[in-house]
Amino acid sequence: MALDTTADSPAPLRQVSTLIGQWVGRLGAIWVEAEVAQLTRRPGVCFLVLRDLRATLSIRATCHVSVLDASAAPVTEGARVVVHARPEFYEPNGSLTLQVREIRPAGEGELLAQLERRKQLLAAEGLFDVRLKKPLPFLPGTVGLVTGRASAAERDVLENARLRWPGVRFVVRHALMQGAGSARDVVAAVQELAPQVDVLVVARGGGSLEDLLPFSDESLVRAVHACRVPVVSAIGHEQDTPLLDLVADVRASTPTDAAKRVVPDAAEEQDRIAHARSRLRRAVTALVDREAHGLAQLRSRPVLAAPHVLVDAQHDALTHLRERADRALRHRLDREHDTVGHHLARVRALSPLATLERGYAVAQTTDGHVLTSVADAPAAFVVRLADGSAHVTTDRTEETPHAD
């Protein structure tokens, strides 16, 4: 109800403030669309300034940090949002604020939130696993290119690749790179080219978030993941990151960068070859010089400079040893010869032949037994003398004793 006031009977300001607060309180929680003009985080609470999308009007808002973190997309200054909030009028200073209970992205923010959810689902399947990334061939025989017809991206890729390696061969398939049906067209081109090429490039120039949405399509992501040849994604500019960049084996920041990645630079490779040959030549020369120096050092050593010296020294040593051995052997033979002579003289002195030579004789039976008694003498026996033996036959007589 309107206040009944006059100049003579005005309403107190506190009453007006209370009525405004009551009226604002009756609004309840409402959904509000606005732009985040300012965002300040504090422990446990966030302070925002929300600005109307058209009018120059702004209002302060507060929320718990959990509300901000629960948003489907990151909330930053300048983001367009839809908030569920309860208006509150603070009577002491007459300020109006919104107590935010939920924040949702709007416009591009909603698209980003959808892409983030899709990204998380595909990542959970392992489609973005870096271990699945295939390396690019050093020099592909054939390069496949999927791009828009007569586009700047096609021109950039072809011209820069041929400048780097004039002999590179391209197979180009044109496809819709924007709008409805674009993702389906690109998928068909990728599946057609994959069996024919060694590496595949998908290239498009920059654009808005909506323009690049086809390159975050789930069917395209799965087609690239199933591709058996390496795929290079060259979509947009450095700051653009569609899901195709995450599943591709190589992400190029621009189409020009893609051309530099798929083929080597012929001039650079020639320089590398020349540098490698120079290094190899220096290494071989250094090795030969080092080995020649080592050989000269070896040849300068006495054993190699005059090898006969060592042989002569050993020959002299061997001759000396042989002479010593000869002297020792002759001395030993002389000594043994003397010893044998002494033994021989002793043997001869003790031999019965020496006694026989002095005129003695030995009587023996025919079978060699020595006779020591006449009684034992047979009728025929042998008398051994110094120079031979004589057979004796005797008549047996009585033994005549002889005087002592």
C-alpha positions as CSV (number, residue, x, y, z in Angstrom):
1,M,0.0,0.0,0.0
2,A,1.1,3.5,-0.8
3,L,2.1,5.6,2.2
4,D,-0.2,8.5,3.2
5,T,2.2,11.3,3.6
6,T,2.1,15.1,3.3
7,A,4.7,17.8,3.7
8,D,3.4,18.4,7.2
9,S,3.3,14.7,8.0
10,P,6.3,13.0,6.3
11,A,7.2,9.3,6.7
12,P,10.5,8.6,8.6
13,L,13.3,7.3,6.4
14,R,13.6,4.2,8.5
15,Q,10.0,3.4,7.7
16,V,10.5,3.8,4.0
17,S,13.6,1.6,4.1
18,T,11.7,-1.1,6.0
19,L,8.9,-1.0,3.5
20,I,11.3,-1.3,0.6
21,G,13.0,-4.3,2.3
22,Q,9.6,-6.0,2.8
23,W,8.7,-5.4,-0.8
24,V,12.0,-6.8,-2.1
25,G,11.7,-9.7,0.3
26,R,8.3,-10.7,-1.3
27,L,10.1,-11.2,-4.7
28,G,11.6,-14.4,-3.5
29,A,14.4,-16.3,-5.4
30,I,14.5,-15.4,-9.1
31,W,16.6,-16.2,-12.2
32,V,18.7,-13.3,-13.5
33,E,20.8,-13.1,-16.7
34,A,23.8,-10.7,-16.5
35,E,27.5,-10.3,-17.2
36,V,30.1,-10.7,-14.5
37,A,31.7,-7.2,-14.4
38,Q,33.8,-7.9,-11.3
39,L,34.7,-11.0,-9.3
40,T,36.5,-11.1,-5.9
41,R,37.3,-14.3,-4.0
42,R,37.6,-14.3,-0.3
43,P,38.0,-17.3,2.1
44,G,34.5,-18.9,2.1
45,V,32.7,-16.2,0.1
46,C,32.8,-14.5,-3.3
47,F,31.8,-10.9,-4.1
48,L,30.5,-10.2,-7.6
49,V,29.3,-7.2,-9.6
50,L,26.6,-8.2,-12.1
51,R,26.0,-5.9,-15.1
52,D,23.0,-5.8,-17.3
53,L,23.7,-7.0,-20.9
54,R,22.3,-3.8,-22.5
55,A,21.7,-1.1,-20.0
56,T,24.4,0.6,-17.9
57,L,23.1,-1.0,-14.7
58,S,24.9,-3.1,-12.2
59,I,24.2,-4.7,-8.9
60,R,26.3,-6.4,-6.2
61,A,25.9,-10.1,-5.5
62,T,27.5,-12.5,-3.0
63,C,27.7,-16.3,-2.9
64,H,29.6,-19.1,-1.2
65,V,32.8,-20.3,-3.0
66,S,31.2,-23.7,-3.4
67,V,28.4,-22.2,-5.5
68,L,31.1,-20.7,-7.8
69,D,33.1,-23.9,-8.0
70,A,30.0,-25.9,-8.8
71,S,29.5,-24.0,-12.0
72,A,29.6,-26.2,-15.2
73,A,32.1,-23.8,-16.7
74,P,34.7,-21.5,-15.1
75,V,33.2,-18.2,-14.1
76,T,35.5,-15.3,-14.9
77,E,35.1,-11.5,-15.3
78,G,33.3,-10.8,-18.6
79,A,31.5,-14.2,-18.6
80,R,27.8,-14.2,-19.4
81,V,25.8,-16.1,-16.7
82,V,22.4,-16.9,-15.4
83,V,22.1,-16.9,-11.7
84,H,19.4,-18.1,-9.3
85,A,19.5,-15.5,-6.5
86,R,17.4,-14.0,-3.8
87,P,17.3,-10.1,-3.7
88,E,18.1,-8.6,-0.3
89,F,17.7,-5.0,0.8
90,Y,20.2,-3.9,3.5
91,E,18.3,-1.3,5.5
92,P,21.3,0.3,7.4
93,N,22.9,1.6,4.1
94,G,20.0,1.2,1.7
95,S,21.8,-1.1,-0.6
96,L,20.4,-3.8,-2.8
97,T,22.3,-7.1,-3.2
98,L,21.6,-10.6,-4.7
99,Q,22.3,-13.6,-2.6
100,V,23.3,-16.1,-5.3
101,R,22.4,-19.8,-4.9
102,E,23.3,-21.2,-8.3
103,I,25.3,-20.0,-11.3
104,R,25.0,-21.3,-14.8
105,P,27.0,-20.3,-17.9
106,A,25.0,-18.6,-20.6
107,G,25.8,-18.2,-24.4
108,E,29.3,-19.3,-25.0
109,G,29.6,-20.3,-21.4
110,E,26.9,-22.9,-21.9
111,L,28.7,-24.2,-25.0
112,L,31.9,-24.4,-23.1
113,A,30.2,-26.3,-20.3
114,Q,28.8,-28.8,-22.8
115,L,32.2,-29.2,-24.4
116,E,33.8,-29.7,-21.0
117,R,31.4,-32.5,-20.2
118,R,32.0,-34.2,-23.5
119,K,35.7,-33.8,-23.0
120,Q,35.6,-35.5,-19.6
121,L,33.5,-38.4,-21.0
122,L,35.8,-39.1,-23.9
123,A,38.9,-38.7,-21.7
124,A,37.5,-41.3,-19.4
125,E,37.3,-43.7,-22.3
126,G,41.0,-43.1,-22.9
127,L,40.7,-41.4,-26.3
128,F,43.1,-38.7,-25.4
129,D,45.8,-41.0,-23.8
130,V,49.2,-39.7,-24.9
131,R,50.5,-43.3,-25.0
132,L,48.3,-43.8,-28.1
133,K,49.9,-40.9,-30.0
134,K,51.6,-42.1,-33.2
135,P,54.8,-40.4,-34.3
136,L,54.9,-38.6,-37.6
137,P,57.0,-40.2,-40.4
138,F,60.3,-38.3,-41.2
139,L,59.4,-38.0,-44.9
140,P,55.9,-39.1,-45.8
141,G,55.4,-40.4,-49.3
142,T,51.9,-39.0,-49.5
143,V,50.2,-36.4,-47.3
144,G,46.4,-36.3,-47.0
145,L,44.7,-32.9,-46.5
146,V,41.1,-32.3,-45.4
147,T,40.2,-28.7,-45.7
148,G,37.7,-26.2,-47.1
149,R,37.6,-25.6,-50.9
150,A,39.8,-22.7,-52.0
151,S,40.5,-21.8,-48.4
152,A,43.4,-19.9,-46.9
153,A,44.2,-23.0,-44.8
154,E,44.6,-25.1,-48.0
155,R,46.9,-22.5,-49.6
156,D,49.0,-22.2,-46.4
157,V,49.5,-25.9,-46.0
158,L,50.3,-26.6,-49.7
159,E,52.6,-23.6,-50.3
160,N,54.6,-23.9,-47.1
161,A,55.0,-27.7,-47.4
162,R,56.2,-27.4,-51.0
163,L,58.6,-24.6,-50.1
164,R,60.1,-26.9,-47.4
165,W,60.1,-30.1,-49.5
166,P,59.3,-29.5,-53.2
167,G,58.8,-33.2,-53.9
168,V,56.0,-33.7,-51.4
169,R,52.8,-35.3,-52.8
170,F,49.4,-34.2,-51.5
171,V,46.0,-35.8,-51.8
172,V,43.4,-33.1,-51.0
173,R,39.7,-33.7,-50.1
174,H,37.5,-30.7,-49.6
175,A,34.8,-30.8,-47.0
176,L,32.4,-28.4,-45.2
177,M,34.4,-26.8,-42.4
178,Q,31.5,-24.9,-40.8
179,G,27.9,-25.3,-40.1
180,A,25.4,-28.2,-40.1
181,G,26.8,-31.4,-41.7
182,S,30.4,-30.2,-41.4
183,A,31.4,-32.9,-38.9
184,R,29.9,-35.6,-41.0
185,D,31.6,-34.3,-44.2
186,V,35.0,-34.2,-42.4
187,V,34.6,-37.7,-41.0
188,A,33.9,-39.1,-44.5
189,A,37.0,-37.3,-45.9
190,V,39.2,-38.7,-43.1
191,Q,37.9,-42.3,-43.6
192,E,38.4,-42.0,-47.3
193,L,42.0,-40.7,-47.2
194,A,43.4,-42.7,-44.3
195,P,44.1,-45.9,-46.4
196,Q,45.8,-43.8,-49.1
197,V,48.3,-41.6,-47.2
198,D,51.1,-41.8,-44.7
199,V,50.0,-38.8,-42.6
200,L,46.7,-36.9,-42.6
201,V,46.2,-33.1,-41.9
202,V,42.8,-31.6,-41.0
203,A,43.1,-27.8,-41.4
204,R,40.9,-24.8,-41.0
205,G,41.4,-21.2,-40.2
206,G,40.3,-19.5,-37.0
207,G,36.7,-18.6,-36.1
208,S,34.3,-18.2,-33.3
209,L,33.4,-20.9,-30.8
210,E,30.3,-21.8,-32.7
211,D,32.3,-22.0,-36.0
212,L,34.7,-24.5,-34.5
213,L,32.0,-26.7,-32.8
214,P,32.1,-29.3,-35.6
215,F,35.7,-30.1,-34.7
216,S,34.5,-31.1,-31.2
217,D,31.9,-33.5,-32.5
218,E,32.1,-36.9,-30.9
219,S,31.8,-38.8,-34.2
220,L,34.8,-36.9,-35.6
221,V,36.8,-37.5,-32.4
222,R,36.1,-41.3,-32.6
223,A,37.0,-41.4,-36.3
224,V,40.3,-39.8,-35.8
225,H,41.0,-42.0,-32.8
226,A,40.4,-45.1,-35.0
227,C,42.6,-43.7,-37.8
228,R,45.6,-46.0,-38.4
229,V,47.9,-43.2,-39.8
230,P,49.1,-40.2,-37.8
231,V,46.6,-37.2,-37.8
232,V,47.7,-33.6,-37.5
233,S,45.0,-31.2,-36.2
234,A,45.4,-27.6,-37.5
235,I,42.2,-26.0,-36.5
236,G,41.9,-22.3,-35.7
237,H,44.7,-20.4,-34.0
238,E,46.9,-20.9,-31.0
239,Q,44.2,-20.1,-28.5
240,D,41.5,-22.3,-30.1
241,T,41.4,-25.9,-28.7
242,P,38.6,-28.1,-30.1
243,L,38.5,-31.7,-29.0
244,L,40.1,-32.7,-32.3
245,D,43.3,-31.2,-31.0
246,L,43.2,-33.6,-28.0
247,V,42.6,-36.8,-30.0
248,A,45.0,-36.0,-32.9
249,D,48.5,-37.4,-32.8
250,V,50.0,-33.9,-33.3
251,R,48.4,-30.6,-32.6
252,A,49.5,-27.7,-34.9
253,S,48.8,-24.2,-33.8
254,T,48.0,-23.0,-37.4
255,P,47.8,-24.6,-40.9
256,T,51.3,-23.1,-41.6
257,D,52.6,-24.9,-38.5
258,A,51.1,-28.1,-39.7
259,A,53.0,-27.8,-43.0
260,K,56.2,-27.4,-41.1
261,R,55.5,-30.4,-39.0
262,V,54.6,-33.0,-41.7
263,V,57.6,-32.5,-44.0
264,P,61.2,-31.6,-43.2
265,D,63.0,-28.6,-44.6
266,A,65.2,-29.6,-47.5
267,A,67.6,-26.8,-47.0
268,E,67.9,-27.5,-43.3
269,E,68.4,-31.2,-44.0
270,Q,71.2,-30.4,-46.5
271,D,72.8,-28.2,-43.9
272,R,72.6,-31.0,-41.4
273,I,74.1,-33.5,-43.8
274,A,76.9,-31.1,-44.6
275,H,77.5,-30.4,-40.9
276,A,77.4,-34.2,-40.1
277,R,79.9,-34.9,-43.0
278,S,82.1,-32.2,-41.7
279,R,82.0,-33.6,-38.1
280,L,82.6,-37.1,-39.5
281,R,85.6,-35.9,-41.5
282,R,87.0,-34.1,-38.5
283,A,86.5,-37.2,-36.4
284,V,88.1,-39.5,-38.9
285,T,91.0,-37.1,-39.4
286,A,91.5,-36.8,-35.6
287,L,91.4,-40.6,-35.2
288,V,93.9,-41.2,-38.0
289,D,96.2,-38.5,-36.5
290,R,95.9,-40.0,-33.1
291,E,96.6,-43.5,-34.3
292,A,99.6,-42.2,-36.4
293,H,101.0,-40.4,-33.4
294,G,100.6,-43.6,-31.3
295,L,102.2,-45.7,-34.0
296,A,105.2,-43.2,-34.1
297,Q,105.5,-43.4,-30.4
298,L,105.6,-47.2,-30.5
299,R,108.1,-47.2,-33.3
300,S,110.3,-44.8,-31.4
301,R,110.6,-47.2,-28.5
302,P,113.9,-49.2,-28.4
303,V,112.3,-52.5,-28.7
304,L,110.8,-51.5,-32.0
305,A,113.5,-49.0,-33.2
306,A,116.2,-51.8,-32.9
307,P,114.5,-55.1,-32.2
308,H,117.7,-57.1,-32.9
309,V,119.2,-55.6,-29.7
310,L,116.7,-57.7,-27.6
311,V,117.5,-60.7,-29.7
312,D,121.2,-60.2,-29.4
313,A,121.0,-59.8,-25.7
314,Q,119.0,-63.0,-25.4
315,H,121.4,-64.8,-27.7
316,D,124.4,-63.7,-25.6
317,A,122.6,-64.9,-22.5
318,L,121.8,-68.2,-24.1
319,T,125.4,-68.6,-25.3
320,H,126.7,-67.9,-21.9
321,L,124.3,-70.4,-20.3
322,R,125.3,-73.0,-22.8
323,E,129.0,-72.5,-22.1
324,R,128.3,-72.7,-18.4
325,A,126.4,-75.9,-19.0
326,D,129.2,-77.4,-21.1
327,R,131.8,-76.6,-18.5
328,A,129.6,-78.0,-15.7
329,L,128.9,-81.1,-17.8
330,R,132.6,-81.7,-18.6
331,H,133.6,-81.1,-15.0
332,R,131.0,-83.6,-13.9
333,L,132.1,-86.1,-16.5
334,D,135.8,-85.8,-15.4
335,R,134.9,-86.2,-11.8
336,E,132.7,-89.3,-12.5
337,H,135.5,-90.7,-14.8
338,D,137.9,-90.4,-11.9
339,T,135.4,-92.0,-9.5
340,V,134.9,-94.9,-12.0
341,G,138.7,-95.3,-12.3
342,H,139.1,-95.4,-8.5
343,H,136.3,-98.0,-8.3
344,L,137.8,-100.0,-11.1
345,A,141.2,-100.1,-9.5
346,R,139.6,-101.3,-6.2
347,V,137.6,-103.9,-8.0
348,R,140.7,-105.1,-9.9
349,A,142.6,-105.2,-6.6
350,L,140.0,-107.4,-5.1
351,S,139.4,-109.5,-8.2
352,P,140.6,-113.2,-8.1
353,L,142.3,-112.6,-11.5
354,A,144.9,-110.4,-9.8
355,T,145.8,-113.4,-7.5
356,L,146.0,-115.7,-10.4
357,E,148.3,-113.3,-12.2
358,R,150.7,-113.8,-9.3
359,G,150.9,-117.5,-10.0
360,Y,148.0,-118.9,-8.1
361,A,145.4,-121.3,-9.6
362,V,141.9,-122.2,-8.7
363,A,140.7,-125.8,-8.9
364,Q,137.0,-126.1,-9.9
365,T,134.7,-128.9,-10.8
366,T,133.3,-129.0,-14.2
367,D,130.1,-127.4,-13.0
368,G,132.1,-124.4,-11.5
369,H,132.4,-125.3,-7.8
370,V,135.7,-124.4,-6.2
371,L,137.7,-127.4,-4.8
372,T,139.1,-126.7,-1.4
373,S,140.2,-130.2,-0.4
374,V,141.9,-133.0,-2.1
375,A,139.2,-135.3,-0.7
376,D,136.7,-133.4,-2.8
377,A,138.6,-133.6,-6.0
378,P,137.1,-135.8,-8.6
379,A,139.1,-137.7,-11.2
380,A,138.7,-134.9,-13.7
381,F,138.5,-131.2,-12.8
382,V,139.4,-127.9,-14.1
383,V,142.3,-125.7,-13.1
384,R,141.8,-122.1,-13.7
385,L,144.9,-120.0,-14.4
386,A,145.4,-116.3,-15.1
387,D,145.2,-116.7,-18.9
388,G,142.8,-119.6,-19.1
389,S,141.7,-123.0,-17.8
390,A,143.2,-126.5,-18.0
391,H,141.5,-129.8,-17.7
392,V,143.3,-132.1,-15.3
393,T,142.9,-135.9,-14.8
394,T,144.5,-137.4,-11.7
395,D,144.9,-140.7,-10.0
396,R,143.5,-140.7,-6.6
397,T,146.1,-141.2,-3.8
398,E,146.1,-141.1,-0.1
399,E,146.1,-137.6,1.3
400,T,149.5,-136.8,2.8
401,P,149.4,-134.4,5.6
402,H,151.7,-131.5,5.4
403,A,153.5,-129.9,8.2
404,D,152.4,-126.4,9.3
